[in-house]
């Protein structure tokens, strides 16, 4: 059962403020709590001095938070506007993201090269489409889903269709990065996301109606977590949402950090829940769109949803904490920026690892003088996975090369006797000649 914080305003008195201000121990604990910016469910277990109850301490820290908050354009269903604070931990996360996500990667001399760009973007889009769909219930293994996308195989079930839809949607978002957002774009996005995955196809490409009776529930307990605004309010707020998304903050006093604004858009769209299905995937896609629009080029190379999936409960709680603690969006901002930071770090580690692997292959592989790096990596893969096969489209997408280059790679390996060309239905596939490959790598056949 989700726990809401106590009504701090009823507890706040002049005497209470003076009592806490005069307690050095209480001040030190509250300073740590503010730095960590924790919610009531953890705050109440802090070891406060006997003279101060957790409820009284909560009232004091809430006074501090509310006095320094910034308003957002998001109106709460119950009352008031959503707002946020910028604690030092949020500054740190934003600084990391700006340094690595909009400028040059700190560890590298430049962005990935043109030969790497297509490969890494395809990989990222694949990871994002799989994870974002799995967050919403798609049930298939990562390997099957990845093989499906890379080979462009037709989906066999609803889960696979969700993933393909998400992949196409993310490609569409990248195409829209120089455009202003419109209602029609949102409708087109949702229609693409839910295509052939919902029982009632009429919900695709339209906004929800009151008669749809849409609520957000806990997938395990069934407990209702959020009741979106009524249709009339939702449509009115959606117009404000689009206006805000397209607004350029030219004046100094209007400036809002792009990552904060992208996060506000993410939260706002999920809060409005304008569709009967596809809201979560749409809100994460809009987050990507806004960051791409504001030159955060690295967002194309990372998968936010993969990191969210690794901490799904914390993602859900970030929404709940923000909605149930006086509309304080700081919880959500801290979660999203930390997730973005982790995604960047994961990409940096992956990039560095792959660069080291390629250098090692070029320097030490017995095939480096005979074949290009793509062919060498493929032969090494087959030496460890003799039962696998590959087709031209998969080889093309895995390596981010043209169709003729992929064809030439495989044809040359067939000609040299390392691969055998065969058919699987209408498609040509290439099987490894494992004895010859193992001999090449000095393995015992």
N, C-alpha and C positions, 0 to 999 in steps of 0.2 A: 504494500500500500504506500503510495507516494505521500510524503510528509510535507506539509506547508509550514512556513515559518510562523512564529507568533506575531500578533499585532503589536509591533514595536512602538507605535505612536501612543498607544494607551499606557505604556510603561514609562515613557520618557517624562522625567521631571527635572527641575533645577537641582534638587537634592541628589538625584541619581548622577547627573553630569558631574557635579562637584565630587561625589564619592569616587567615581572612576578616575577623574583627573588627579585626585590625591593618592591614588594607589599605583605605585610604580610597577608592582607585579602585574596588575591588570593591564596597564598601558603596554608593557612589553608583550604580553600575550595577544592583545588586540593589534599591535603593530605587525606581529607575525601572521595573524589571521587576515589582515588587510593585504599584506604582501602576497599571500597565497590565494586570496579572494575566494574563500570557500563558502559553500552554502550551509544553511542551518543544520542539515542532517549530520555534518561533520563538526561544525562549530560547537554544537551543544555538548560535545564530549571533551572539549578543551578543559584543562585543569585550572579553573579560575579560583582566586582566593575565596575563602569561606564567606566573606562579606558581600560578594557579588555573585548573583545567580547567572546562569547562561542566558536567560531571557533578558536580564538587565544589560548584560554585556552586548547582546545582540541589538538592543535598542540604541546603545551608544554608537556601535559601529555602523548601523544603518543611518544614523544622523550624519555621520561623517561621509558616507557614500552618497547620500542624497544631496548634500550641500555642494558637491563637486561634479555632479553628473552633467552630461551633454544630452540634449534631446534628439531623438530621431523623428522622422515623419510618420512612424508607425503608430497608429491609434489602437489602443487596447479595446477589446470587445466590452470589457467590464467598465473600465474608467481610465482616463489619463493617457499619456503617451509613453512609449518605450524610450528608455534612455540608457546611457552607458558611461562608465568611467574608463580612464586610461591609466591603470596601475603600471608601475615600472616594468613588471614582467611582460605586459603587453607592448610597451615601447621596445623592449629587447627583441621580441618576436618580430615586430614590424621592421626593425632595423635589419635583422637577419634576412628577412624576405626581400627587402629592398636591395640589399647588397648582392644577393644571389639570384633573385628572380626577375629583376628589371635591369640590373647592370650586368657585368660579366661575372661568371662563376669565379669565386675567389681562388679556387684551387687550380683554375685553368687559365690559359692565356686568352682564350676566346670562347665563343659559342661552339657547339659541335660543328664540324666541317659540313660542307654541302653534301658530301658523300654519306655522312652519318645522319643528317637531318631527317630524311625520309624514313630511314630505318627506326630511329628512336621515336619519331612521332607516331608511326604505325604501332610500335610496341606500347607506347603510352595510351593511345586511343583504345587499343585492345584491352589493356589492364583496366582502364577506367570504365569501359562499357561492361566488362564482366563484373567488376566489383559493385558498380552502381546498381546493376540489375540484381545481383545477389543480395544486396541490402534490402531490396524490395521483394525478395522471395524467390528469385530464380534459383532453381535447384539442379545444378549440373557441376561436374568437376572443372577445375581451372584448365586442365590439360585438354579436355574435350572441347571446351568453349574456345580456347586459343587456337587449336587446330582447325576448328570450324571457320573462324574468322580469317585466318591466314590462307586457308585453302579455298575460301569463298563457297564452302559447301552450304547447301540449303538447310535451314534449321529443321529438326525432326520433331520438335515439341514446343510447348509454350515457353518453357524456360530458355531454350536456345533462341527462339524468336525474340524474346525480350532483349537478349544480349545483342543480337544483330540490329534490332531497332535502335538500341542505345549507341551502337557503333556508328550507325548512319546519322543519328542525331548529333553526335559529337563532331562529325565531319561538317554537318550543316552549321553548327555553332561557329566553327573556325571560319567558314565562308561569310558569316554575318559580322565579323569583328569590326568592320568599318561602317556598319549600318546602325542607325538608331532603332531602338526596339519599338515594335508595334503590337497591337492586339493580334493581328493576323499572324505575325511571326510566332507568338505564343501558341496560338491554335494549331499552326502547322507543326510546331515542335511536338506538342502533345499527341497530335494525330499520328505522327511518325512513331512516337514512343509506344503507343498502345496498339498499333496495327497488328491484327491477328492474335492478340493476347488476351482479349476480354470477351466475355460471353455476349455482352450487349455492345455491338459495334457502333451503335448510335451515339455513344458517349465520346467517341473520337472526334476531335476537331470542334468541340463546343465546350462552353463553360458549364459548370454544374448548376443545377437548379435546386430549389429548396426540397422539391419532391424526391430528389436523389438521396436525401437524408445521410449525407456524408459526415462521418466523425473519424477522429484518429484514435485508435485503440492499441493497447499493449498486445503484441502478437502472441504472447504466452498466456497472460492472465485474462485478457479481454477487457481490462479496465479502460474506461474512456479517459484519454489523456488530453484531448483537445476537441472542442466543438467550434468549427470555423464560423465566421460571421454569415448572416443570412445573405441570400443571393443579391438583393438590392444593394446592401452595404458592400459586399465583396466587389461587385462590378464598379461601384463608385471609387472604392479604394484602389482597385486595379488600375484605374485611369491615373490616379495619383502616383502609383507605383511606377508606371511607364514614364510619366513626366519626370519623376525623380531620377530614374535610370538614365534618361537622356540629358539631364541637366548638367551643364558645365559650371563648376564653381569658380568663377573668374575673380571674385573679390576675396581678399585675404581672410575676412571674417566668415566667409562661407566655406572655406576649404575643409574638406574631409579626406582623410587618407584613403587612397583607392582600395586598399585591402579591407579597411573597415567598411567602406561603402559597398563593396562586393559582398561582404558578409551580411550587411544590413539587408541587401536585396535577397540574398539566400534565405534569411530568416523571414523576411516580410512575405515572400512568395509562399513559403511553406505555411506561414500563419494564416494567410488568406485562403489557401487550399482551393484554388479556383476551378479545379477539375474533379471529375468523378474518379479518375485514376491517373497516375503519372506525375503527381505533384512533387514527390521527393526527387525523382530523376530530373524533372524540369528545373527545380530550384538549384540543384547542383550544376546543371548546364548553364544557367544564367550567371552563376558565380564565375564559371569559366569565361563566358562571353564578356563580362565586364572587365575582367583582368586582361584578357587578350586585347580588348578595345583600348586599354590603358598601358599597353606595351609591356606587360609582364610576360615576356616571350617564353620563359621557362615553364609556364603553366601547360604548354603543349607537350612537354616532356615528362611531366609527373602525373601520378594518379592520386588525386585527393581521396576518391572513394575507396581505393584499396586501403589507405591508412584509416579512413573512417570505419571500414569493415572490421579492422583489427581492434577497434575500441567502440563498437556499436552502442553499447549501453551508455557510455559517456556522451556520445552524440545525442541520443534521445534525452538524456538528463540535461544537456546544455539547453535544449528547447524548454524542458519542463521548469528548470531552475529560473530561466529568464522570464517565463510567463507567470510563475507563481511567487516570485520575490519582487513585488512592486514593479513589474515590467523592467527589470534590470537586465539588459542585454549583454552586460559585461561577461557573464558566464559563457555565452555563445561565442563572443568575440575571442575570448581566451582559448576556447576549444578549437575553433576553426584556424586561428593563426598558429597554434601549436601543431595542428594536423598538417597545415601547409608547410611549416618548417620541417617536420618529420619527412614529408614527401620529398622535399628538396634534398634532404640529407640522404634518403634512400636512393634517389637518382644519382647524386654525386658519387656515392659508394659504388653503384652499379656501373657508372661511366668509367670511373677509375679502374675498377676490376676488369672491365672489358678491354680497356686500353692496354693494361698490363698483359692480359691474355693474348691479345693480338701481337704485341711486341715479342712475347715469348714464342709464339707460333712462328713468326717471321724469322726469329733468330735460331730456333732449335728444331723446327719440324723438318723431317726428311722430305716433305713434299713442297716446301716453300719455294724451291727453285723450279718446280715442275708445274705447279698449279697456283691460281690466285688465292687470296685469303679466304674467299667464300667457299671455294672448292675444298680447300684444306680443312676448314672448320667442319664442313659437311662430312668429309671422310672420317675425321676424328669422331664425330657424333655417331656415325654408323659403326665404327669399330667398337663402341660401347653399347650400341643399341641395334644389334644385327637384325632384329625382327621388324624394324621400322621401315617406312618408305617415304618418298617425297614426290611432289608434283611440281610443275613449273610455277603455278600461281603461288604456292606456299613458299617456294624458294625465292620468288620475286619479292613477296611481301616481307619475309623475314629479313631480307637484306636491303630492302629499299632500292631495288634496281629496276631497270626497264625489262619488259618482257623479252626482247631479243637477247639481252645480257644473261637473263636467267636461263633461257633456252640454250645459249651457247655454253654456259657452265655445265649443264647436265649432259648435253650432246658430247662434249669433249670427254667427260668421265665415262660415258657409254663407249665411245670410240677406243678409249684406253683400256676398257675391260673392267672398270671398277664398279660400274652400275649396269643393270639390265633393264631395258625398257619393256614394259608390259602394259596391259589394259585393266582398268577397274571400271566396269560399265563403259561409259563413253570417254572416260578420262585416261590419259596416259599417266602412268606412275613409274617411278624408278626405284628398283630394289637394289640393295648392296650385294656385291660379290664379296662376301665376308672373308673368304680365304685369301683373296688377293689383297684386300684392304689390310688385314692383320699382318700379312707378310710385309707390306709396305711400311707398317709401323713397328716392324720387328717383334711381332707377337708370335707365339706358337699357334699354329693352325690346328 
